Amino acid sequence: MAAQGGGYMSNARDQVQRLLALVPYLRENDGARVDDVAAEFGVRPKQIIADLKVLWFCGLPGAQMGDLIEIDIEAAEGEGIIHINNADYLARPLRLAADEALALLTALRTLREVTAGSDRDAVDRAIAKLERAAGEGAEGTAAHVHVEPAAPEIAETVNRALAGKRRLHLTYDVPSRDETTERDVDPMRLVVSEGRTYLEAWCRLAEDVRLFRLDRIAAVKLLDLPSEPPPEATPRDLSNGMFQPSERDLLATIRLAPPARWVAEYYPNESVEEGPEGSLIVKLRVADTGWLQRLVLRLGGAATVLDPPNLTTQIAATAREALSAYDDPA
């Protein structure tokens, strides 16, 4: 469980995963040496000591101090020997409430839609076992999960890259610009949102973190290179939605007539002010100016770009070009 890059720094997520495995390991290996446990889990001995200090305060919900897990580290020939007590309840079979089983089944069914090959077979087996264990109650209330499918060979290659931490070469369709691009990416994770699966990766073409819809990947090649996102390539916080504006995006100001006021509520924006005759003056970040042009043209005069001026000129030129198609050739 060593950290990425071969280091031994431990974050909260790593520690939780380690603690969940550490207790049953110590129950099966009573009297294990601290150094041996550290080697088994791929961390330094001082990290194991820190983990054990956390376990001292763990137990079942509502437990009193005397009911918590007990850890004893004794010195024997200069080495720390670990004993764990009061953790017998961890050997009891796990029993899920109906809502817990439903949540887990929903997560597994979502996971199934973004895996392929042997990984999907493993998920199918887990779903079948959980449905049998949960009984008819959970099976009858299981939520239906729909995820737009990607080509099986695309999904399998992406999953192999994530598992093996390998770089990918993508042939990617960009409908907003009506073009197909070629780029190398360092995969970071898969994200499912609103029925679609995205690969989050460090894009070496854009030199930034990007989201790629799997159903828009025309072709993918697994490269014989390691996936090495730079330190600044951090996963996006998607708690407020899949697509969020960035400070690096263009700041545009548009005036929305009353029929288009809904735009201010539908799209993330920087500010909204009341304008003349019931209009709104909205400032919003735009990563793709083509998207804003299409939005303004679609609103048919109910939206006007006030700033930047060059974008206003572009939209006017596009509108004139579109209208010229309706001119009488005579």
N, C-alpha and C positions, 0 to 999 in steps of 0.2 A: 504494500500500500504506500510505497514511496511517492512523494510528490512529483508532479510533472517536471521534467528536466533532470531527474535524478536526485533532487534535493530532499531534505527531510522536514521542511516546514509543514506544519499541520494547521489546516483551517477547521472551522466549526463543522462543516459537512464531513470532512475526512474523519474527525474525531467521533462524531455520532456513529458513522459506519463502523469504525473500529470498536467502539464500546459495545455495539450490538453483537459483534463477533467475539469480543474479549471475554465476556462473562461465561458463555458456554465453553469457551476454550479453557478457561481457568478451572471450571467445574470438572472437566475431563482430565485436566493435567494439574491436579493439586500438588503444590510444592515445586512448581516450575520456577526456574531462575529468571530474575528480571532481564538479564542479558539475552537469555534464550527467547523469552517472549518478545523482546524488542526486535530480535533478528527475524522471528517468525512473522511479525507484522510490518517489517520494513521501516522502523523508526528508531530513534535513539532511546537508550534506557531512560533518560530523563523525561521523555514524552510518555512512556509507559507509567512512570511514577505520577505524572500529571493526570493521566487518564484514571488511575486508581483513586486519586483524590476526589475526582468527580463521582466515581462509583460509590464512595462513602455516603453520598447524599441521595442515592437512588433507591427506589422501591415501588411497591404498588401504590396507586392513587389512594390517598387518605391514610397512608401508613404513618405510624408514630416513629420516634427516633429509634426505639428498640426493634422496629420491624424493618429497618433499612438494611441494605447489603453491608456486610462486615468484611473489611480487608485487613489482613495481617501480613506484614512484611518482616520476616525475622532474618537476622544476620547469621549466616552459617559459613565459616571459613572465609569471611570477608565478602560473601556474596549475598544479595537479597533473595530470599525465598518467599514466594507469594502463596498465601492461603486465602480462600474466599469462603465465607459462611453466610447463612441466612438468605441464600438465593435459590432454594429448592423449588420455589414456585415457577421458576423459569423453565423447569422441565415439564410443566403441565402442558397438555395439548392446547393450542391456540383456538379459541372460540370467538367467532366473529358475530356481532349483532347484524341484523338485516341491513341496516344502513351502511355499516362498514363493508359488508360483503358486496353490496351494490356499488359502492365507491370503488372498491378494488376491481370488480368485474368491468366497470366502465373504463378504468385506467388500462386494464389488460386488453380490452377490445380496441381501444385507441392505439395502444402499442402494436397490436397485431397489424393494423392498417399501414404502419410505417416500417415493418420488417419484411424480410423475404427469406426464402430458402429454409435452412435448418432452424434459424432463429424463429421464424413464424411457426414452425412445427412445435418448438418448445413452448411458445406462448399458447398455442392451441391446447397442448397437454395441460398447461397450468389452468386455463379457463375451464376445461372439462373437470379437473379435480376440484376446483373451487365451487363449481356449480353443484357437483355431487355433495360436497361438504356442507354447502350453504342450504341445500334443500330446495323445495319448490317455492318457498316464500321469496327468496332472493332471485331465483330464476324467473319468476313471474313478473317481478318489478324491474328487471334489468333494463337499463336504458339502451336505446338503439344508437349506435355510433356510426356516423357517415363521414368518411374522409375521402376527398377526391383522389382516385387512384393514380399512382405514377407507374410507368413501365416497370415490370418486375426486375429487369436487368439493371435499370437505373437505381432502384431502391436497394438492390443487393450490393451493387458496387459502392454506393454511398455508405451503407452500413459497414461494409468491409473496411472502408477508409477510416471511419470513426473508430472501429474496434482496433485496427492496426496502427492508428495515428499516422496515416499516409496522406500525401498531397493528391489533389484531384485536378484534372484538366476538364473544364466544362465547355460544352457548346450550348449556349444559353439564349433562348428567345426572349426579346424585350418588346412586347406588344405596344407599349406606350410610344416607342420610337420606331416601330416597324422594322426592327433589325435583329440580326443574330450575332452574338459576340463570342469570342474565344478568350478564355481566361483560366489561370491557375489559381486554385483556392486551397487554403489550409482549413479543413473542417473542424468545427468546434462542437456543434450539437444539432439535433433535430428538434424542431418546434412544430406543434400542431395548433392551429388557430382557425376558428370559423370553418372547419371542415377541410382545411388545406394543410399540407405538410411543407415545411420550409427547412432548408439546410442553412444554418447560421455558420458563416465561415469568414476568415480573413481573406479578402480578395486582393491578390497581388497586382491586378490591373488598376483598381480604384485606390489601393493602399488604405483600405478601411474595412470595417466589419460590414458585411452585407448579408441579406436574406435572399435565398434563391428558392423559388417554388419548384418542388420536385417535378410537377407535371409540365413545367416549362423548360426542363433540361432536355435538350434534343439528343445529346450524346455525352458520355462521361468516360474518362479513362483514368484508371488507377496508376499513379506515377510511382516510380521507384525512388521516392524522396520522402523524407519525414515531414509530417505536418508540424510546422513551427510558427504558430501565431506569435507576433511580438508581444511584449508585456502590456502594451496599451490596448491590445485586442481583448476587451472584456465583453462578456455576453450582455446583451441589452436587457434592461429592466422592462419586461413586457406586462407588468401589472396594470398599466393604464391603456393597454391596447397594443396591437401588433406594430402599427406604424406610428411613430412619434417624430415630431420635428426636431432638428438639430440646430445648434447655434451657428453651425457652418452653412446652413441653408439660406437661400435668398429670402430677405424680408420684403414681402409685397404688400401694398395697400390697395384695397378694392372697395368700391362703393356698391352696396347691394340695395336695389329698389325693393319695396315691400314684398313683391312675389318671390324674391330670392333671399329673404331674411333667414330662411331655414339653414342656409349654408353656414351661418355663424354658429349654429348649434351642432351641426353635423360634423364639421371639420375642426381639428385643434387649431387654436389661434392665439396670438399674443395679446390682443386687446380688441374690444368692441366699443364703439361710441355711437350715440344717436346722431344721425345726419338730417339734412333738410327733407321735408315732405315724407317723413316716415322711413327714410332710408337708414342704413347702417354703414359706418366706416370701420372696416375690419382690417387688421394687420395679421398676416399669417406667414409662416415659414414654408418655403416651397423648394423641395429638392429637385423636382423636374418641372421646368417652365412649360414644357409641352402639356403636362397635365393641367396646369392653370389655364393655358390657352384653350384647351378643349372644354374646360368647365365654363369659362366665360362665354364662349361661342354657343355652348349648349343652352345657356340661360337666355339667349336671344335678346340681348339689350337690357336685361334686368341687372347686369353686373358690368362695372366699368373699372379697369385697372387705373389707379391714380399714380402709382409709383411701383417700380422704376419706369421712367419715360420710354426707354428702349423697348420694354416689354409691351407697353401700350401700342407703340408703333408696329411691332411684330403682329399683334393680334388684329389690328386694323388692316394690315396688308393681307393676312390670311383670310379675313372676312371678305375683303374685296375680291380676292382670287376665287373664293367659293361662290360669291354672287355672280361673277362673270360667267360661270358655267351655265347660268340660266338666261344669259343674254340671247336675244334673237340674232342668229347668224346674219340675217338680212340687214 
